[in-house]
């Protein structure tokens, strides 16, 4: 089974390679996506580390002068009509020597320091040339990864509580999650926008799987609002209709600091390494202080505009398990939630018992491999080795039986969305290689 799965994963990654970057899927997502590139690099490290580094480099070459890493880097060879909203809609000005309309102006979860560290750790296995390449790439990436963290922890500290706020559901990577429903209800929905700007996702996927028109009109409106202010973050909270703090995004933000601590250590930057560890601790403390709800015993997203925690019980609330310094009773609470009938392994994107749990629709029920990969990492960080192994086996089975789909039906396992999806293939390689050593255990 594993050779077959391995080979099929490699084929997907070969098909989706576009010269200097990987597309998540040829038809549905024909550009480069930010957090996809990180998950993809983690898998490419086993079969083609040079491509893993190239993909990360292509993404960071599009980094903005303020440090933000755009959620999509547009491929100039792809027609405007092939993805909506495309380069003309975002209308990003030229920056740092790059042509105008080269990227979007929003971000995605900062998975890249974690990816860079994972690729570096594996490169040594490919011999001296790869080890040298890894060192060079790590040196190139390090200041850029630091700038990315600076942007998120400073310019995006919209709630002034030490966490990064996101201003569009697409920034979460968990786009259509019920976690945003309450906050999105306060965002004006202008359905007329969809006659002006036509959705293209519905041409290449099922309407029943994708966000509704009402959601999409809000997505489009939020981009127009951010764009109107030149994608500036000063005073954004007052003029923009959405600002939320997501437990998953911020857990990745803290984990990125831990990865940077490792990277700085390898680069001989001992003082910086200590600073990154401190920052990880500070973000962890802020996550607990701001996003934990003692009444529900769960982590929730915070609506920064209203100051209220949103009620939905989503997979994002389980991701603080990635944090090594999470207090033991909160680790236990997450584990109890995960083991309950509301979730289970592999973990669905939303509480299975919720009245609006939807087995098909984007981030409202189906299983995603990248999120489960992060959960497995959390299980390993806290020493839950048996469950980590169960989850690894469940993910491998799911992909082997159903294919390298974008996401999976949470009860039947049927593959849904794009059929040859890059991060599913890439993370399958990592899962098959089965590195069960926790990267950041409490013992260090
Ligand atoms: C919008 C590319 C991206 C992923 C996201 C996923 C989906 C885009 C969309 O696809 O988002 O960015 O059109 O729905 O939700 O996590 O990065 O694979």
Boltz pocket constraint, residues with backbone or C-beta under 6 A from the ligand:
constraints:
  - pocket:
      binder: B
      contacts: [[A, 24], [A, 28], [A, 29], [A, 33], [A, 34], [A, 35], [A, 36], [A, 71], [A, 84], [A, 170], [A, 172], [A, 173], [A, 174], [A, 175], [A, 176], [A, 201]]
      max_distance: 6.0
